[in-house]
Amino acid sequence: MEELTRVAADKLGLDPKVVEQAMGAVLRFLKDQSGSFDFSKITSAIKGVQDLMNQKPETAEGTVTETTSRDAPAEEASGSGGGPSASVKPAGIIGLIFSVLEMFGVLAMLKTILESVFGEGAARMIESAKEGAELTTVLGELGIDREKGMKLVTMLVDFMKDKLDGDTINKLVDQVPAVKMFLNQAKKEE
């Protein structure tokens, strides 16, 4: 992981400490969002992954917020006051829209309607867009813009594919559509 950190920092023009924190945040995001995927396959196979995941990223303003797990209870994800909790900051206007829709229960209704009409995939697309906004926020708080964030995620996924078999990592990426969107967008921009 140290070599990847150095290479990513050089390619992206970022401080190695920021890259470490960003990779830790992305790995935590992957683990939180991966559903039934056995994430221990990654932590046991790649030296340094668990250490990166254990770091708490910080900016000049303090600790960076983290996203909630897709499986977190609604009360936990929305906070006790009915609105977004301090641990989840919306990413720009898209995140704000999702927060408002969640607060009034509209997002859940919309997902249910889409699921009944178009199947589970349509509802999952909405959730994926929200997750992508959350990941973008975490990286943004570290000073990493969307373009560099996509490149960093791509480098991390490619590194994991080199260390494990590609099928295992592809299964993980399939469990986390937000990361899949990052990877697809990065390919388009190349």
Sequence and secondary structure as in RCSB ss.txt:
>XXXX:A:sequence
MEELTRVAADKLGLDPKVVEQAMGAVLRFLKDQSGSFDFSKITSAIKGVQDLMNQKPETAEGTVTETTSRDAPAE
EASGSGGGPSASVKPAGIIGLIFSVLEMFGVLAMLKTILESVFGEGAARMIESAKEGAELTTVLGELGIDREKGM
KLVTMLVDFMKDKLDGDTINKLVDQVPAVKMFLNQAKKEE
>XXXX:A:secstr
 HHHHHHHHHHHT  HHHHHHHHHHHHHHHHHH TT  THHHHHHSTTHHHHHH   EETTEE      TTS HH
HHH TTSS  TT    HHHHHHHHHHHHTTHHHHHHHHHHHHH HHHHHHHHHHHHHHHHHHHHHHTT  HHHHH
HHHHHHHHHHHHHS HHHHHHHHHH HHHHHHHHHHHHH 
